[in-house]
Amino acid sequence: MDVEGERGGFAVVDRATTNLPSAVDGADVIIVVTGGNSRAVMARSLAPLVRDGQVILLIQGNTGGSLIVRRALDDAGCRADVDVAEMDNYPYSCWRLSPTRIRPIVRKRWLQIATFPGNRIGAVFPRRSPLLPEAVAAPNILYTGFTNANAMLHVANCVANAGRIESGDSYKFYADGVTPAVAHLYEGINAERVAVAAALGASVPTLADWFERVTVFVASRRADTAARHSSRPASSSRTTAMGPIRRRERRSRSTTNSSPKTCRPALSR
């Protein structure tokens, strides 16, 4: 894999295979990066292959990913003593320039890892932390699940821009898609998420605090773009995603708008 950027170079992939038994055999940790809608299928496929002492780590866990995987393993008759863990986000956001070339855009400087059940974190985390130095141990999967950025950002944006998506328009997911009304919707969803988590005993960051704590730009081009977005007047028809949020939270605006995500609807293809 060719990696562009300040710390770029050629990263050797020891083995790429579609043979699941071969990939799992002898692995200490099995990192799963599939979408949330394929977790159960993945777990059922792993059930006869995993062995005692292995760890299944979901990156990312979405919300309730560990619950889905554990139930699917049990339903498939898995008898191996394996741990299931999840992380609340991806370590990097990258541009995929070609099948073998990427450009890192954002590095995450604060990540959480939790296990299900939560009392297994003491055994699992010390084995994983050298691989992910930015990660901290979370008490349980309520902390990772309620810090799911996809749920915070993506759903509201897509629903609010459904007309634009169905018409076949391409648009910048954050810079164009987050109007003042969508940002107001973000605030409402965020407040409800934090309140529900607190009622269940989990203290999770607000959306603005999450941006402030987590995101570091690693590509100057994107940082420049973010600066341009954040300099727009709040009254602009393309206000930043965090524009309507209170002054104390403004530092997160540039992070929100700097995402490389561009929505290209399937209907237009």
Buried (B, 14 or more C-beta within 10 A) or exposed (E): EEBBBEEEEEEEEEEEEEEEEEBBEEBEBBBBEEEBEEBBEBBBBBBEBBEEEBBBBBBBBBBBBBBBBBBBBEEBEBEBEBBBBBBBBBBEBBEEEEEEBBBBBBBBEBBBBBBBEBEBBEEBBEBBBEEBEBBEBBBBBBBBBBBBBEBBBEEBBBEBBEEBBEEEBEBBBBBBBBBBEBBEBBBEBBEEBBEEBEEEEBEBBBBBBBBBEBBEBBBEEBBEBBEEBBEBEEEEEBBBBBBBBEEEBBEBBBBBBBBBBEBEBEEEE
